């Protein structure tokens, strides 16, 4: 066993501290993560707002330019504990919510960039990630599903639990093995190699270190599967271009709030994977409807479900023309599908949505029609 692993054991740390050979600071350093995103980045308007409001020196500068900035916004938006919505907004986006005019941004950005990025700052930025690799034992089912649900951004609460229960139930009904985790340490080559598909269950915010990202990219490019559910495509900013551009192919821009949940008509589309082929041509459900900056920019993308914007009130979030809700495509030899359905916990009991997810699981796990490696 490596020395660093031993030092992370509480019983070992306690014994060494009692002998004066170990300190709390040493323990903290042993747990520090060195490869998280934005660890070395200068303070700026483009950092997650969380990384400014939780650092007193940076927060003080922001409040000099925008007095009361962090007091005028709702507390749920500015939580300093994980998960925090402030991790999925840049400081500039946060300022725009409080003061749409956004005066003196350039001056603020310059002063922030002059701040030193100390080791304490780097450690704090990486604290929301998981360092230790995770290795799971799976059963002998012919297909293995990994449900991943770590949340650093917006927490959908009960809907995440409902989705977990539904995904577990559906996997077992299909004869698949299923493992659930909220630990990013699961993303290493050895562990991922056991799974046919990884389902991102309402994941929000950056949750993987750089090495974990690399392991997942290799997994997908070499024949793995990805199924993203609802919030896994619903962040207003991404700091991982590959995830946004290669897996999702879209940038979320918002959803209606007046009202937030609306009954809308969906259209089922024929596709080479036969996903949702048993569903009616049109069907209606009540949910929160995401809009995107543009249609998916992906080679070979096929729409599975689209929404009729005339059937609900998207307001200024209308995409015009085609408004996709679920789509699939190949990523080199890997398979990727995303569905925006699933904010309301009731969605995971809707028969049409259950059929959609089951079909998606079959194809993304490599057991449907027209597999990408063929």
Secondary structure, DSSP 8 states (H G I E B T S, - for coil): --HHHHHTSHHHHHHHHHTTS--HHHHHHHH--S--TTSS----TTSBTHHHHTSHHHHHHHHHHSTTHHHHS-GGGG-SSSS-GGGGSBHHHHHHHH-TT-TTHHHHHHHHHTS---HHHHHHHHTTS--S-------S-SSEEEEE--BSS---THHHHHHHHHHHHHHHHTT-EEEEE--GGG-SHHHHTT-SEEEEES-BS----HHHHHHHHHHHHTT-EEEEEGGGG--S--S-HHIIIIII---EEEE--TTSSEEEEEEE---TT-TTTTS-SEEEEEE--EEESSS---TT-EEEEEE-GGGS--GGG---S--EEEEEEEETTEEEEEE---SSGGGGG-HHHHHHHHHHHHHHTT-SSS-TT-
